[in-house]
Amino acid sequence: MTMPRNAGSYSRRALLRSGVGAGLALGAYRLGAGRAVAQDDIPREPSSATVDGTIQVLQKQDFHPDHNAFVRAEIEAYCEMNGWDVEVSEVGGQTAGEVAQRLVAGVQAGNAPDLYFDNIQVRLFQDLGIFQDVTDLVAEAEEAYGETTPAMRNAAYFNDAWWGVPWFTRIDGWWARRDMFSEAGIDPDTLTKLDDRREAALEVSDPDNTVFGWGISVNRSTDARALVQQVLFHFGSTLQDESGELVTFDSPESREALEWIKETYSSDTYAPMLPTGWNSWTDTSNNEAFLAGILAMTQNAGTMYAKAQLDDVPFADEIVYMPNPLRRSDDQPVDQLGGVLLHVIEGTKNQEAVHDIVRHLLTEPVQQRIWEISLAYAVPAYRNGWSNEIITSSENSMRAESATWDNNEFTGLRWPGPHSVAVDAVGGSFDQVDMVAEVLQGRSVDEVVTDYHNRWVSIWQDYGLPGE
């Protein structure tokens, strides 16, 4: 296991602050309330691999119980067909840091899970020696299904190797009720800047009738972290320079972004658009409020929309996906849709069998079933899938095509510099959300920006970089 010089204590603290994060007929089956059984119409190619003991799979849980249940059932069915014992456990409410510590302990003790899937900071995990090189599996997948997306390569290809197999892209961004905005004469597609969205959210809000335009919290959660990052990106704030050696957060752009957030969440002007209890929301709260019909707009993964479709929510067809707001200075996009990767854990005794499970989960019948269940949440991670009718017939899926394939310049939190474990240490923590909390509690923006800049400089230095 390779650790950065003098970084063990801090990186472990950073990890412990990290976040992880019923009813429409589909094909030959029907799902509901998070229950699913293996489907006979999905072909399963027998494996010649033998298994030592029980295959252990660690599963990411999404806000979509039917999605979770299908994935679990299909893994179990494939293993059962091959005569393998399998145990699928859930990440549940664990943070990414807690998952990483669990996997590190398992690798060191020789009893780690064999397979793990999630959308996490790959470099941060790999720095702890958790994931195996899966370059051959990715090459095989690209040969069969076409090239994978820029974001997948950005996330998991480094040191001349792949450390996760791209599985599906996650649509993540903003979601609006077209009907609510149309009643106010507003076309959601015209809301390309943050100020546009905030003013439109205020205009459609009607607190007396429990309608709130801005269904986004900055309470400590992964959704809040995404919102804070998007505001910082929008104003042109950067975490590092082009070399990746210097932290650049202490800037006028960062201050302007935090002042904007402060105004949004603490001024009387925008109070009418904020739903009751927004400051205590968890990651599922905005999903639940949106599906209950009280929000006009929120930022979230597409699980919320997919569940609305599957559950026949009355206004499901009025929900429209909007990419993240364009950067204020130059109207450039600041989103690049990533996704879920399949990670083979270092030290597995069942590598051949695990590789065959990965191959099976990538087969077109399994992929297509996931795209159906998780409509406009799970979309292809490989080029060929984007011509499939399930994708092309979904307006919201196709709206995400540009953010998936065309936004090659912007690379997320690392932009404009290279990827590093230091970047992932910040991205996987709740530092940015905690920073906003301090501002809303009364600390000056100047002080907070300076303090967190210095905090992140120390992370850079922990990983052998100058930082300043």
C-alpha positions as CSV (number, residue, x, y, z in Angstrom):
1,M,0.0,0.0,0.0
2,T,1.4,3.4,-1.0
3,M,0.7,6.4,1.2
4,P,2.0,10.0,0.6
5,R,4.9,11.0,2.7
6,N,3.7,12.4,6.1
7,A,0.1,12.2,4.9
8,G,-1.3,9.2,6.8
9,S,-3.0,11.0,9.7
10,Y,-4.5,13.8,7.6
11,S,-5.7,11.7,4.7
12,R,-7.4,9.4,7.2
13,R,-9.1,12.3,8.8
14,A,-10.1,13.5,5.3
15,L,-11.6,10.2,4.4
16,L,-13.6,10.1,7.6
17,R,-15.2,13.4,6.6
18,S,-16.0,12.1,3.1
19,G,-19.5,11.7,1.6
20,V,-20.7,8.7,-0.6
21,G,-23.3,9.7,-1.2
22,A,-43.2,1.0,-7.7
23,G,-45.2,0.7,-10.5
24,L,-44.6,1.0,-14.3
25,A,-44.5,-2.2,-16.4
26,L,-41.1,-2.6,-18.0
27,G,-40.4,-5.4,-20.5
28,A,-41.6,-8.7,-19.1
29,Y,-41.8,-7.7,-15.5
30,R,-43.2,-5.3,-13.0
31,L,-41.3,-3.7,-10.1
32,G,-42.6,-2.0,-7.0
33,A,-41.6,-0.8,-3.6
34,G,-38.0,-1.9,-4.0
35,R,-38.8,-5.6,-4.7
36,A,-37.4,-7.4,-7.7
37,V,-36.7,-11.0,-8.7
38,A,-34.3,-12.3,-11.3
39,Q,-35.8,-12.1,-14.8
40,D,-36.0,-15.2,-17.0
41,D,-35.7,-13.1,-20.2
42,I,-32.1,-12.0,-19.3
43,P,-29.6,-14.4,-20.8
44,R,-26.7,-15.5,-18.6
45,E,-23.6,-17.0,-20.0
46,P,-22.1,-19.7,-17.8
47,S,-18.7,-19.1,-16.3
48,S,-15.9,-21.7,-16.1
49,A,-14.5,-20.0,-12.9
50,T,-14.4,-21.7,-9.6
51,V,-15.0,-19.8,-6.3
52,D,-13.1,-20.0,-3.0
53,G,-15.7,-19.6,-0.3
54,T,-18.4,-16.9,-0.8
55,I,-18.2,-14.0,-3.3
56,Q,-18.7,-10.8,-1.4
57,V,-20.2,-7.8,-3.2
58,L,-20.5,-4.3,-1.7
59,Q,-23.4,-2.4,-3.3
60,K,-24.0,1.3,-3.6
61,Q,-27.6,2.2,-2.6
62,D,-29.4,4.8,-4.7
63,F,-32.6,6.8,-4.0
64,H,-34.4,4.3,-6.1
65,P,-35.2,1.0,-4.4
66,D,-36.3,-0.7,-7.6
67,H,-33.0,0.0,-9.2
68,N,-31.1,-1.3,-6.1
69,A,-33.3,-4.4,-6.0
70,F,-32.9,-5.3,-9.6
71,V,-29.1,-5.0,-9.5
72,R,-28.9,-7.2,-6.4
73,A,-31.3,-9.8,-7.8
74,E,-29.3,-10.0,-11.1
75,I,-26.0,-10.5,-9.3
76,E,-27.5,-13.2,-7.1
77,A,-29.1,-14.9,-10.1
78,Y,-25.9,-15.0,-12.1
79,C,-23.9,-16.4,-9.2
80,E,-26.7,-19.0,-8.4
81,M,-26.7,-20.1,-12.0
82,N,-22.9,-20.8,-11.7
83,G,-23.3,-22.6,-8.4
84,W,-21.4,-19.9,-6.5
85,D,-22.3,-18.7,-3.0
86,V,-22.7,-14.9,-2.9
87,E,-23.4,-12.3,-0.3
88,V,-24.5,-8.8,-1.3
89,S,-24.2,-6.2,1.4
90,E,-25.2,-2.6,1.2
91,V,-23.2,0.6,1.7
92,G,-26.4,2.1,3.1
93,G,-25.7,5.4,5.0
94,Q,-22.0,4.9,5.2
95,T,-19.9,7.8,4.0
96,A,-17.2,7.2,1.4
97,G,-14.6,7.6,4.2
98,E,-16.2,4.8,6.2
99,V,-16.4,2.6,3.1
100,A,-12.7,3.3,2.4
101,Q,-11.7,2.4,5.9
102,R,-13.7,-0.8,5.8
103,L,-12.1,-1.8,2.5
104,V,-8.6,-0.9,3.7
105,A,-9.1,-3.0,6.8
106,G,-10.4,-5.9,4.7
107,V,-7.5,-5.7,2.3
108,Q,-5.0,-5.7,5.1
109,A,-6.8,-8.7,6.8
110,G,-7.3,-10.6,3.6
111,N,-11.1,-10.6,3.9
112,A,-12.2,-7.6,1.9
113,P,-15.2,-7.8,-0.5
114,D,-14.5,-9.0,-4.0
115,L,-16.4,-6.4,-5.9
116,Y,-17.6,-2.9,-5.1
117,F,-19.6,-0.4,-7.2
118,D,-20.2,3.3,-6.5
119,N,-19.3,6.7,-7.9
120,I,-16.6,7.8,-5.5
121,Q,-13.2,9.6,-5.7
122,V,-11.2,6.8,-7.3
123,R,-7.7,8.3,-6.7
124,L,-8.4,8.7,-3.0
125,F,-9.4,5.0,-2.7
126,Q,-6.6,3.8,-5.0
127,D,-4.0,5.7,-3.0
128,L,-5.0,3.4,-0.1
129,G,-4.3,0.3,-2.3
130,I,-7.9,-0.8,-2.5
131,F,-8.6,-1.4,-6.2
132,Q,-7.1,-3.7,-8.8
133,D,-6.0,-2.8,-12.3
134,V,-8.8,-3.6,-14.6
135,T,-7.4,-2.3,-17.9
136,D,-7.9,-5.5,-19.8
137,L,-11.6,-5.6,-18.8
138,V,-12.1,-2.0,-19.9
139,A,-10.4,-2.7,-23.2
140,E,-12.7,-5.7,-23.7
141,A,-15.8,-3.6,-22.9
142,E,-14.8,-0.8,-25.3
143,E,-14.2,-3.3,-28.0
144,A,-17.8,-4.6,-27.5
145,Y,-19.7,-1.4,-26.7
146,G,-17.7,1.5,-28.1
147,E,-15.6,4.1,-26.4
148,T,-16.4,5.1,-22.8
149,T,-17.1,8.7,-21.8
150,P,-14.6,11.5,-21.0
151,A,-15.8,11.7,-17.4
152,M,-15.2,8.0,-16.9
153,R,-11.7,8.3,-18.2
154,N,-11.1,11.4,-16.1
155,A,-12.2,9.6,-13.0
156,A,-10.7,6.2,-13.3
157,Y,-7.8,6.1,-15.8
158,F,-4.4,7.2,-14.3
159,N,-0.9,5.8,-13.9
160,D,-1.4,4.1,-17.3
161,A,-4.2,1.9,-16.0
162,W,-7.9,1.7,-15.3
163,W,-9.0,1.3,-11.7
164,G,-12.7,0.8,-12.3
165,V,-14.8,-0.5,-15.2
166,P,-17.3,2.0,-16.4
167,W,-20.9,0.7,-15.9
168,F,-23.4,3.4,-16.4
169,T,-23.4,7.2,-16.6
170,R,-25.5,9.0,-13.9
171,I,-27.5,12.0,-15.0
172,D,-27.0,14.6,-12.4
173,G,-28.0,18.3,-12.6
174,W,-31.1,20.4,-12.1
175,W,-34.7,19.3,-12.5
176,A,-37.7,21.6,-13.0
177,R,-41.5,21.4,-13.1
178,R,-42.2,22.7,-16.6
179,D,-45.8,23.1,-15.8
180,M,-45.1,25.3,-12.7
181,F,-42.8,27.6,-14.7
182,S,-45.0,27.7,-17.7
183,E,-47.9,29.1,-15.6
184,A,-45.6,32.0,-14.8
185,G,-44.6,32.4,-18.5
186,I,-41.1,31.1,-17.9
187,D,-39.4,28.5,-20.1
188,P,-37.0,26.5,-18.0
189,D,-34.7,26.1,-21.0
190,T,-33.9,29.8,-20.9
191,L,-32.6,29.6,-17.4
192,T,-28.9,29.1,-18.2
193,K,-27.4,31.2,-15.4
194,L,-27.6,30.9,-11.7
195,D,-29.2,34.4,-11.3
196,D,-31.8,33.4,-13.9
197,R,-32.7,30.3,-11.9
198,R,-32.9,32.0,-8.6
199,E,-35.1,34.8,-9.8
200,A,-37.4,32.4,-11.6
201,A,-37.6,30.2,-8.5
202,L,-38.7,33.2,-6.5
203,E,-41.3,34.2,-9.0
204,V,-43.1,30.8,-9.0
205,S,-43.0,30.4,-5.3
206,D,-46.3,30.5,-3.4
207,P,-45.6,29.7,0.3
208,D,-49.2,30.1,1.3
209,N,-50.1,27.2,-1.0
210,T,-46.9,25.2,-0.1
211,V,-45.1,25.8,-3.4
212,F,-41.4,26.6,-3.2
213,G,-39.2,27.4,-6.2
214,W,-35.8,26.6,-4.7
215,G,-35.7,23.0,-3.4
216,I,-32.0,22.9,-2.7
217,S,-30.4,22.8,0.8
218,V,-26.9,23.6,1.9
219,N,-27.3,21.5,5.0
220,R,-24.5,18.9,5.3
221,S,-25.2,16.3,2.5
222,T,-23.8,15.3,-0.8
223,D,-26.5,17.2,-2.7
224,A,-25.5,20.4,-0.8
225,R,-21.8,19.7,-1.7
226,A,-22.8,19.5,-5.4
227,L,-24.7,22.8,-5.1
228,V,-21.8,24.6,-3.4
229,Q,-19.4,23.3,-6.0
230,Q,-21.6,24.4,-8.9
231,V,-21.9,27.9,-7.5
232,L,-18.1,28.1,-7.1
233,F,-17.6,26.8,-10.6
234,H,-20.2,29.3,-12.0
235,F,-18.4,32.3,-10.5
236,G,-15.0,31.0,-11.8
237,S,-13.5,29.9,-8.5
238,T,-10.8,27.2,-8.8
239,L,-9.2,24.9,-6.3
240,Q,-5.8,24.7,-8.0
241,D,-3.7,26.2,-10.8
242,E,-2.9,24.5,-14.1
243,S,0.1,22.8,-12.7
244,G,-1.8,21.2,-9.9
245,E,0.9,22.3,-7.4
246,L,-0.7,25.4,-6.0
247,V,-4.0,26.0,-4.3
248,T,-5.8,29.0,-5.8
249,F,-9.0,29.1,-3.7
250,D,-8.3,32.5,-2.1
251,S,-9.6,34.7,-4.8
252,P,-12.3,37.3,-5.6
253,E,-14.3,34.7,-7.5
254,S,-14.5,32.5,-4.4
255,R,-15.6,35.4,-2.3
256,E,-18.3,36.4,-4.8
257,A,-19.6,32.9,-4.9
258,L,-19.9,32.6,-1.1
259,E,-21.6,36.0,-0.9
260,W,-24.1,34.8,-3.5
261,I,-24.9,31.7,-1.4
262,K,-25.1,33.8,1.7
263,E,-27.6,36.2,0.1
264,T,-29.7,33.2,-1.3
265,Y,-30.1,31.5,2.1
266,S,-30.1,34.3,4.6
267,S,-31.7,37.4,3.0
268,D,-35.4,38.3,3.4
269,T,-35.6,38.7,-0.4
270,Y,-35.3,35.0,-1.2
271,A,-36.8,33.5,2.0
272,P,-40.2,32.9,0.2
273,M,-38.7,30.5,-2.2
274,L,-37.0,28.3,0.5
275,P,-39.1,25.3,1.7
276,T,-39.8,24.9,5.4
277,G,-37.0,23.0,7.1
278,W,-34.5,23.3,4.3
279,N,-31.7,23.8,6.7
280,S,-32.1,20.4,8.2
281,W,-32.6,18.4,5.0
282,T,-30.6,15.2,4.3
283,D,-29.8,13.8,0.9
284,T,-33.2,12.3,0.4
285,S,-35.3,15.3,1.6
286,N,-35.3,17.2,-1.7
287,N,-36.2,14.0,-3.5
288,E,-39.2,13.4,-1.2
289,A,-40.3,17.0,-1.3
290,F,-40.1,17.2,-5.1
291,L,-42.0,14.0,-5.6
292,A,-44.6,15.3,-3.1
293,G,-45.3,18.2,-5.6
294,I,-44.2,21.1,-3.4
295,L,-41.0,22.1,-5.3
296,A,-40.6,23.8,-8.7
297,M,-36.9,23.1,-9.0
298,T,-34.1,21.2,-7.4
299,Q,-30.6,19.8,-8.0
300,N,-30.3,16.1,-7.8
301,A,-29.3,12.8,-9.5
302,G,-31.8,11.4,-12.0
303,T,-32.9,8.8,-9.4
304,M,-35.7,11.2,-8.5
305,Y,-37.0,11.5,-12.0
306,A,-36.7,7.8,-12.7
307,K,-38.6,7.0,-9.5
308,A,-41.3,9.5,-10.6
309,Q,-41.7,7.7,-13.9
310,L,-41.7,4.2,-12.3
311,D,-44.2,5.3,-9.6
312,D,-46.5,7.0,-12.1
313,V,-46.3,10.3,-10.2
314,P,-49.0,12.5,-11.8
315,F,-46.6,15.2,-12.9
316,A,-43.8,12.9,-14.0
317,D,-44.0,14.0,-17.6
318,E,-43.7,17.6,-16.6
319,I,-40.2,17.1,-15.1
320,V,-37.5,18.4,-17.3
321,Y,-33.7,18.0,-16.9
322,M,-31.5,21.1,-17.1
323,P,-27.7,21.0,-17.3
324,N,-25.7,22.9,-14.7
325,P,-25.7,26.7,-15.1
326,L,-23.1,28.0,-17.6
327,R,-20.0,29.7,-16.2
328,R,-20.7,33.4,-15.6
329,S,-17.6,34.8,-17.2
330,D,-17.6,33.0,-20.6
331,D,-20.9,31.0,-20.9
332,Q,-19.0,27.8,-20.9
333,P,-20.5,24.6,-19.5
334,V,-19.2,23.4,-16.1
335,D,-20.5,19.9,-16.0
336,Q,-19.2,16.6,-17.2
337,L,-21.5,13.6,-16.3
338,G,-19.7,10.8,-14.5
339,G,-21.1,7.6,-13.3
340,V,-20.9,4.3,-11.5
341,L,-17.8,2.1,-11.9
342,L,-17.3,-1.6,-11.0
343,H,-14.2,-2.0,-8.8
344,V,-12.4,-5.3,-8.3
345,I,-10.9,-5.3,-4.8
346,E,-7.2,-5.9,-4.3
347,G,-6.5,-9.4,-2.9
348,T,-9.7,-11.0,-4.1
349,K,-9.4,-14.8,-4.2
350,N,-12.0,-15.0,-6.9
351,Q,-10.7,-12.7,-9.6
352,E,-11.8,-14.9,-12.6
353,A,-15.4,-15.2,-11.2
354,V,-15.6,-11.5,-10.4
355,H,-14.4,-10.6,-13.9
356,D,-17.2,-12.7,-15.3
357,I,-19.7,-11.0,-13.0
358,V,-18.5,-7.6,-14.4
359,R,-18.8,-8.9,-18.0
360,H,-22.4,-10.1,-17.3
361,L,-23.4,-6.7,-15.8
362,L,-22.1,-5.0,-18.9
363,T,-24.1,-7.2,-21.3
364,E,-26.8,-5.4,-23.3
365,P,-29.8,-7.1,-21.7
366,V,-28.7,-6.1,-18.2
367,Q,-27.7,-2.6,-19.3
368,Q,-31.0,-2.1,-21.1
369,R,-33.0,-3.2,-18.1
370,I,-31.1,-0.7,-15.9
371,W,-31.8,2.1,-18.4
372,E,-35.5,1.2,-18.3
373,I,-35.8,1.0,-14.6
374,S,-33.7,4.1,-14.0
375,L,-35.0,6.1,-17.0
376,A,-33.0,9.3,-17.4
377,Y,-30.9,8.5,-14.4
378,A,-28.8,5.6,-15.7
379,V,-27.7,6.2,-19.3
380,P,-24.9,4.4,-21.2
381,A,-21.3,4.7,-20.3
382,Y,-20.3,3.5,-23.7
383,R,-20.9,5.2,-27.1
384,N,-22.9,2.5,-28.8
385,G,-25.7,2.5,-26.2
386,W,-26.7,6.1,-27.0
387,S,-28.4,4.8,-30.2
388,N,-30.6,2.5,-28.3
389,E,-34.3,3.3,-28.5
390,I,-34.7,3.3,-24.7
391,I,-32.3,6.3,-24.7
392,T,-33.3,8.1,-27.9
393,S,-37.0,8.0,-27.0
394,S,-36.4,9.7,-23.7
395,E,-36.3,13.5,-23.9
396,N,-34.5,13.8,-20.6
397,S,-31.9,11.2,-21.4
398,M,-31.1,12.9,-24.7
399,R,-30.9,16.2,-23.0
400,A,-27.9,14.8,-21.1
401,E,-26.0,13.7,-24.2
402,S,-24.0,16.9,-24.6
403,A,-23.0,17.0,-20.9
404,T,-21.9,13.3,-21.2
405,W,-19.9,13.6,-24.5
406,D,-19.2,17.2,-25.5
407,N,-18.0,18.9,-22.4
408,N,-14.4,17.8,-22.7
409,E,-12.5,20.9,-21.4
410,F,-14.1,21.2,-18.0
411,T,-13.0,18.3,-15.7
412,G,-14.7,19.2,-12.4
413,L,-13.0,20.1,-9.2
414,R,-9.5,19.5,-10.5
415,W,-10.0,22.1,-13.4
416,P,-7.9,23.6,-14.8
417,G,-5.1,21.4,-13.4
418,P,-4.3,17.7,-13.3
419,H,-6.0,15.1,-11.1
420,S,-4.4,14.2,-7.8
421,V,-5.2,12.5,-4.5
422,A,-5.2,16.0,-2.9
423,V,-8.1,17.1,-5.1
424,D,-10.0,14.0,-4.3
425,A,-9.4,14.5,-0.6
426,V,-11.1,17.9,-0.8
427,G,-13.8,16.6,-3.1
428,G,-14.6,13.6,-0.9
429,S,-14.9,15.7,2.2
430,F,-17.7,18.1,3.4
431,D,-15.2,21.0,3.7
432,Q,-17.0,23.1,1.1
433,V,-20.4,22.6,2.8
434,D,-18.9,23.3,6.3
435,M,-17.4,26.5,4.8
436,V,-20.9,27.7,3.8
437,A,-22.2,26.8,7.2
438,E,-19.6,29.0,8.8
439,V,-20.6,31.9,6.6
440,L,-24.3,31.4,7.3
441,Q,-23.5,31.3,11.0
442,G,-22.0,34.8,10.8
443,R,-18.3,34.5,10.0
444,S,-17.1,36.9,7.4
445,V,-16.6,35.5,3.9
446,D,-13.0,36.9,3.8
447,E,-12.1,35.0,6.9
448,V,-13.7,31.8,5.8
449,V,-12.1,31.8,2.3
450,T,-8.7,32.4,3.8
451,D,-9.0,29.7,6.4
452,Y,-10.2,27.1,4.0
453,H,-7.5,28.1,1.4
454,N,-4.9,27.5,4.1
455,R,-6.6,24.2,5.2
456,W,-6.3,22.9,1.6
457,V,-2.7,24.1,1.2
458,S,-1.9,21.8,4.1
459,I,-3.6,18.9,2.3
460,W,-1.4,19.7,-0.8
461,Q,1.7,19.7,1.4
462,D,0.6,16.4,3.0
463,Y,0.7,14.9,-0.4
464,G,4.1,16.3,-1.3
465,L,2.9,19.3,-3.3
466,P,4.0,23.0,-2.6
467,G,0.4,24.2,-2.1
468,E,1.5,27.8,-2.1
